[in-house]
Amino acid sequence: MPHRTRIKICGLTRPSDLHCAAAAGADAVGFVLYPPSVRALTPAQAGALARLLPPFVTPVLLYVNPSAAEVQAGLAEVPHALLQFHGDESPAQCQALAQGRPYLRAARIPLSADAARFDLLEYAELHAGAQALLLDAQVPGYGGAGHSFDWTAFDWSHPALNASSRLVLSGGLTPANVADGVRLLRPWAVDVSSGVEAARGIKCPDLIARFVAAVRLADTALAAPQPLTSPPSCPPPPPPP
């Protein structure tokens, strides 16, 4: 079957934004439980939004260097959430905080030419316990700044990366560039926050709809049969009788 790229809309703060994301076809929505963020929610606020979700849309709780008590407070409000660790957590800390639950681990990749110095293969091996790696740009404030890393810095065909089932592309995605990211990496999912906002923390319905449409068009293009580079040769005519 053709691959369908999953879509996560992150940094939701209002019921209207949540309804818009779900209606557009988002597979997951992210709630930021990191107080310094402009998109930060309390556990109670995240729980109130999560209870508005329709079936089969996954809530994700985003943490940055949390304590065990902070993770438990979020899970008490959103018990069926997927966890996302976006700070400097070690593999052992991620597994201890998750307590057997599936989680995403953010890989914060340096910008510009420094991206190639980031050993993504080693990082993927270190965090083999994560359900997926979320690839984001390394910026002050742990993401949400609208910056992309160099997508050409890595060999996405390497078996250890296994892009189609374990990588989530994030960082600076917009309706204008997400199709390029899908075609290049062919990730399991894409994750957007600032790229679909009218203002910091306020999502734009039109941008969300355009983002989802761009991903779906990219999937359709990848699933289409590729044209032959040259016409097939015809068999020679039969000899005359």
N, C-alpha and C positions, 0 to 999 in steps of 0.2 A: 504494500500500500504506500502511496505517496506520504512523505513526512509532513505533518502539520506542526509548524513552529508554535509553541505555547507562548502566551503573552501575560506578563505581569505588569500591572500598573501600580507603582509604589508611591508612598508618601501621601496617601489619601487622608483628608482631615474633615470632610463634610459628607453628610448623607447624599447630597445631590451628586457629588463626584463619584461616590461609590455606585449609585444607581446607573450613572452614565457608563462607567467602566464595565459593569456587568452587562448592560444592554448592548454595548458595542462588541461583546464577545471575549472579554478578558477571562483568562483561566485562573488568575490569582490576583490578589490585591495585597499591597504591603502597608503595614502600620508601623510607624517609626516610634520606638520606645527608647529614644535617646534624647534627654532633655535639652541639650544645646541646639538641637536641630530646629529650624523654623517650621518643620512639619511634625514636631514632636506631639505625641498624645500621651495621656495617662493610661494605665491599664484599663480603667473604667471606661474611658472614652473609646479605646480600641474595642472593648467588649460590646459597647452599645452599637458601634458601626458593624461589627462582625455579625451581630444578630439580625442585621438587615440584609445579609447576603442571601442570594438564591442558592439552591442546591448546586453542587459541583463547581463552585467558585471557591478556591482555597485561600483562607486568610494566612498571611505571613507576618510574623512579628520580628522586626529588625532591631537588633541590639548592637551596642558598641561597648566592648569590655564590661559586660554586666556582672553583677554579683548573682549568686544562686538565688537569693531572695527576690531580686528583680525579675529573673526569668520565671520563677514560680508565681509571682504576682500577675504577670502577663498571662500565663497559662491558666490561672484560676479564672480569668475573665474570658479567655478564648481557648478553651481546652483542646480544640481540634486543630490548632494552628500549626503550621510549619515554622520552624525557627530559622533565622538568618543571623549569622555572626559576621559583623562588618568591621570589627576593630583589629586588635593585635592579639587575639586569642590564639593560644597554641592548640595543636591537635588534641592534646590531653584535656585542656580546659574546655574545648568545644564538646568533647564527648562527655565530660563530667557534667557540664551545664545542660546538655540535651537529655541525659539520663535515658538513653535508649530511643529517643524520638529521632525521626529524620530531621536533618538540618542542611541548610546551604552555608557554604563558607565563601566569603568574598575574597578574591585575589586582587589586591590593589596594585595595579600595574603602573609604573612610572610613565610620565608623559614623554613625548618626542623621542629622540634617539635613545634615551635610557631604557625604553621598553625592552629592547633586545637583550639587555643585561639581566632582566628578570627571568629566573630559571623556572618557567611555568611547568615543565615536566617534573622537576623536583618538588614543586609546590603541590602538584596534583598527587604525587606519591605520598607526600607527608600527610595530606588531608584525604587519604583514601576512605576514611570513615564518613566523609560528607556525602550526602545524596547527590549533590551537584556543586560545581564551582561557579560562582558568579564573578565574571570578569569585569572589573570596574577600574576607572582611572584613579591614580593616587593623587588626591587633592587635599588641601586643608579642610578639616571638618568632616572627613569620612564620607565623601560622596555627595550626590545631589547637586553638583555644581555645574553640570552640563558640559563636561570635558570628555573627549574620547582619547583613548590610547591608540597607538599605531597598530592597526589590525594586521598589517603585513609583516609584523616583527616575528611571527611564530609560524611553524609548520603545522597547519591545522589538520593535515592528513596523517600525522603521527598517531599510531594506535593508542599510545598512552593518554592522549588527550581525549580521544573518543568523543569528538564534538557533538555528534548527533544524539547522544544520550546523556551526557554529563555536564555540558557547558551551557551557561546562561550568559548571554552577551548583554552588557550594561555599559553605562558611561557615555553621556553625550548623545544618546540616540534621539532622533526626531523623526517625524513623518517623511522628511526629505532624504534621510540617509539610512534608515533601518533596512530597506530592501537590499542595499549594498552589503550591509553586515550579514544579512541572512544568506545572500548568495556566496559570500566569501567564506564564512565560517560554517554555515549550515548547522547552527547550534540547536540544542533541544528547545531553548526558550530565549526570549528577549525580555528585558526589564527596562522600563522607562519611568522617569519621575519629572524632572524639570522640562524635558522635551515636549510635554503635553500640558504645560501650565500657562495660564494667562498672567499669573503673578506668583510669587514664591508661596508655595503651599496651596494654591488655588488652581484646580484643574480646569481645562478648557474642553467642553464637549466636542467641539469641531476638531480640535487637534487629536483627541483620543480616537474619534471615528476615523480620521485620516491615517493615524498611526496603525490601527488595526487593519484597515484596508490595504495599506502598503505591505504589511507582512503577508497578508493573504495573497496578494498579487505576486509577491516574490515566490511563495510556495507553489503557486500555479505555474509560474514560469519554469521553476526547477523541475516540476513533474512532467512538463510537456516533452514530447519526443524531440530530440535534437536533430536539426537538419543535417543531411549528409554533406561532407565537405566537397565531394565530387560526385557526379552522377554515376550510378552503377554501370558497369560495362555490359553490353548486350552480347548474347551468345552469337557465334558466327552463323550466317545463313546456311541452310542445308545445301549439299552439293546438288547440282542439276541432275535430273534423272538421265 
